[in-house]
Amino acid sequence: RMGVAEMALDDVCQEVFLSVHRQLPTYTGQSTPRTWVFGFIINHVLGYHRSLRRKSTYHRAVGELVDPDTLVDDRVSAEFYTQSAEAAAIAHQALEAMPVVKRMVFVMAEFEGLSIREISRALNLNVNTVYTRLRSARRVFRQLTRRQVQGDLFKLDALSA
């Protein structure tokens, strides 16, 4: 959700777990364990994005991984599955298009359920800055998803005409 390519998820997760394991003796309890671990996640995700900017597209690996959003559950209708897959794709595209700093605050608040104070501690930001970024990120997310949905509607209209 923070913009790490599926192919790199295992590596980034492994790096986070190793960092947490190494730093566990230094945990003082000043924040919740969840917030403390999110600090590691954010640092590694930012490092991942920095390394992507340094590498050219020719050096990126190519492979096939299974997207959990595309797995089929036999208990739901095909229409529901299609709508869910389309909604997930729109949400993923909107998240990828968001600036990283806004995406982090948005994901932490909306998907992970962290409070503003927890996000503030994890990102080492002023509480008001977190509120501002979250409000802005919500607005950007709404705009991006609306554009995507409207674009799909225009495509459907053109196909039916």
C-alpha positions in Angstrom: 0.0 0.0 0.0 3.0 2.3 0.4 4.1 1.9 -3.2 6.4 -1.1 -3.0 6.3 -3.2 -6.1 5.0 -6.7 -5.5 8.3 -8.2 -6.6 10.1 -6.4 -3.8 7.6 -6.9 -1.0 9.3 -10.0 0.4 12.7 -8.3 0.5 11.4 -5.1 2.1 9.4 -7.1 4.7 12.5 -9.2 5.5 14.6 -6.0 5.9 12.0 -4.6 8.3 11.9 -7.8 10.4 15.7 -7.9 10.6 15.8 -4.2 11.6 13.1 -4.7 14.2 14.9 -7.8 15.6 18.2 -6.0 15.8 16.7 -3.0 17.5 14.4 -4.8 19.8 16.7 -4.4 22.9 16.5 -0.6 22.4 12.7 -0.5 22.5 11.8 1.8 25.5 8.1 1.7 25.4 7.7 5.4 24.7 5.3 4.5 21.8 3.1 1.5 21.1 4.9 -1.5 19.5 2.8 -0.9 16.4 3.9 2.7 16.0 7.5 1.7 16.7 7.4 -1.0 14.0 5.8 1.4 11.6 8.8 3.7 11.9 10.9 0.8 10.5 8.5 0.2 7.8 8.5 3.8 6.7 12.3 4.0 6.7 12.6 0.9 4.6 9.9 2.0 2.2 11.6 5.4 1.7 14.9 3.6 1.1 13.2 1.4 -1.4 11.8 4.5 -3.3 15.2 6.1 -3.2 16.9 3.1 -4.7 14.2 2.9 -7.4 15.0 6.5 -8.4 18.7 5.7 -8.7 18.1 2.6 -10.9 17.1 2.8 -14.5 14.1 0.9 -15.7 16.4 -1.5 -17.6 17.7 -2.9 -14.3 14.4 -3.7 -12.8 13.5 -7.3 -12.5 10.4 -8.7 -14.2 8.4 -11.6 -12.9 5.0 -13.0 -12.3 3.5 -12.9 -8.8 0.0 -13.6 -7.7 -2.0 -10.5 -6.7 -4.3 -11.4 -3.8 -6.9 -9.1 -5.2 -7.2 -11.3 -8.3 -7.8 -14.6 -6.4 -11.3 -16.0 -7.0 -13.6 -17.1 -4.1 -16.1 -19.7 -5.3 -18.7 -18.5 -2.7 -19.2 -15.1 -4.4 -20.8 -14.2 -7.7 -18.7 -13.4 -10.7 -20.2 -9.9 -10.8 -19.2 -9.2 -7.2 -15.7 -10.5 -7.9 -15.4 -8.3 -11.0 -16.6 -5.2 -9.1 -14.3 -5.9 -6.2 -11.3 -6.5 -8.5 -12.0 -3.2 -10.4 -12.4 -1.3 -7.1 -9.1 -2.7 -5.8 -7.4 -1.8 -9.1 -8.7 1.8 -8.9 -7.6 2.1 -5.3 -4.1 0.7 -6.0 -3.7 3.1 -9.0 -4.8 6.0 -6.9 -2.3 5.1 -4.1 0.5 4.7 -6.6 -0.2 8.2 -8.0 -0.2 9.9 -4.6 3.0 11.6 -3.4 4.8 9.3 -1.0 4.5 11.6 2.1 0.7 11.8 1.6 0.4 8.1 0.8 2.1 7.1 4.1 -0.1 9.2 6.3 -3.2 8.1 4.3 -2.3 4.4 4.6 -1.4 4.6 8.2 -4.7 6.3 9.1 -7.2 4.7 6.7 -5.9 1.2 6.3 -3.9 0.5 9.4 -6.1 2.5 11.8 -3.4 4.4 13.5 -4.4 7.5 15.4 -3.1 10.9 14.4 -0.8 10.9 17.5 0.6 7.5 16.6 1.3 8.7 13.0 2.9 11.8 14.3 5.3 9.8 16.5 6.0 7.3 13.8 6.8 9.9 11.2 8.4 12.4 13.7 5.9 15.1 12.5 3.9 17.8 14.2 0.3 16.6 14.9 -1.0 19.6 12.9 1.2 18.6 9.9 -0.2 15.1 10.1 -3.8 16.5 10.1 -3.0 18.7 7.1 -1.3 15.9 5.1 -4.2 13.5 5.9 -6.8 16.0 4.8 -4.9 16.7 1.6 -4.3 12.9 1.0 -8.0 12.2 1.3 -8.8 14.9 -1.2 -6.2 13.6 -3.6 -7.4 10.0 -3.2 -11.0 11.1 -3.9 -10.0 13.1 -7.0 -7.9 10.2 -8.4 -10.5 7.6 -7.8 -13.2 9.8 -9.3 -11.1 10.5 -12.4 -10.4 6.8 -12.8 -14.1 5.8 -12.4 -15.2 8.6 -14.7 -12.6 7.6 -17.3 -13.9 4.1 -17.2 -17.4 5.3 -17.6 -16.4 7.4 -20.7 -14.7 4.3 -22.1 -17.9 2.3 -21.6 -20.0 5.0 -23.3 -17.6 5.0 -26.2 -17.7 1.3 -26.6 -21.5 1.1 -26.5 -22.0 3.9 -29.0 
